[in-house]
Amino acid sequence: MPVYLSPDSALLTALFECDSTNQVVLRQMEEWKGKSMETGWSFENGRLDYQAKTAPDTVYLPGQDSIIYVPQPVEIKVEVNRLTWGQEAWIRVGKALSALMAGLLIFILIKKRLKT
């Protein structure tokens, strides 16, 4: 589980003064910063450049699964291969015709046997 850390900060306090030749001189400087902050500064020709960099950091903490599975009874009515009324009618007609053909075949065979 990622936890995003807040960015770090830095504070710089600088005191400047002018010398007798009207040049700006850095008199005092104080810097406060966090432990993950990288800073750099330069002072040239009366110009103070201050740079502060910090890398964004993400900490991954082991967490428990937030999904809780609770079994719920589910009633399912299952009908497999149920025939329609038309299919049942065709099956009954087929059985009746098969029985009729078998009876007719037996009748013809018996009739032929008795003639010879």
N, C-alpha and C positions, 0 to 999 in steps of 0.2 A: 504494500500500500504506500504510494508516494506521499511524502509530506514536504511541502514547499516551505523553505525557510525564508524569512523576511530579509531584504537586502541590508547590507551593512552601511554604515555612514561614517563620515569624517568631518572634522571641524578644524579650521585653521584661523588663528588670530595672529595678525602681524602688525607691528608698530613701525612706522617709517618716520624719518626726519630728514631735513635738509642740512647739508654741511655748509661751510663758509663759501664754497664755490658753486652753490646752488645745485649740487648733485643729491639725488635721493639715495638715502642710506637706510638699509634694513637694520632697525635698532634691536628689535626683539621679535621672536616668533615662537608660538606655541601650537602644538598639533595634538589633537585627540582623535583616535581612530579605533575601530574594532579590530579584532585579531585576524580576520580574513581579508582586511582591506590592504591593498598595495597602493602606496602614494609616492609621488615624486614631485619635486618643485625645482624651479630655477629662478634666479633674480639677476637680470641683466639690463642695464641702462634704464633703471627705474621701473622695469616691468617685471611683475611677479607672475609666473606661470605655475599653476598647481594642477596636478593630475591625480585622480583617484580612480582605481579600478578594483572591481570585485567580480569574481566569477559566480554566476548564479549556482546555487547548490540545492540539490534534492536529496533527501534522506529517505531510504526505503525501510520502513518498519514492517516486521512481520505482523500480519493481522489475521484474524479469524474470518472465515467465510461468512458473509453477511446474509447469505441465502439459507433459509432453514426449510428443509424438506419435511413436510407433514403429510403422511399418506392419508388420502381421502378415499372412501369407498365410492366406486363408480359403477353404476348399474348399466350394463350394456346388453341390449337385446340383439342376439345374433340369429339371423335366418340365412342359411346357406343353401343355395340351389333350390329355391322354392319355385315350382312351376306355375305358370299362368294358366288360366282356364282353357285357353286355346291349345296350349301344349298338352294338357291333360286330355283334352278331347281327341287330339290326333293320336295319342298313345292308345286310348280306348278303341278308336276306330281301327288302328293297326292290329291290336290284339284280336278284335272280332274278325277282321279279314284273314288273319293268320289261322285262326281256329276254323274258319269256313273253308279255307284252302286245304288245310290238313284233313278235314272231314271229307271234302270232295276227292282228294287224292286217295284216301283209304277206301272210299266208296268205289272209285274206278278200279283200284287194284283188286278188291274183293269181287267185283263184277267180272273182271278179266279172268280171274282164277276159276270162277264157277263155270264159265263158258268153255274152258278147255278141258 
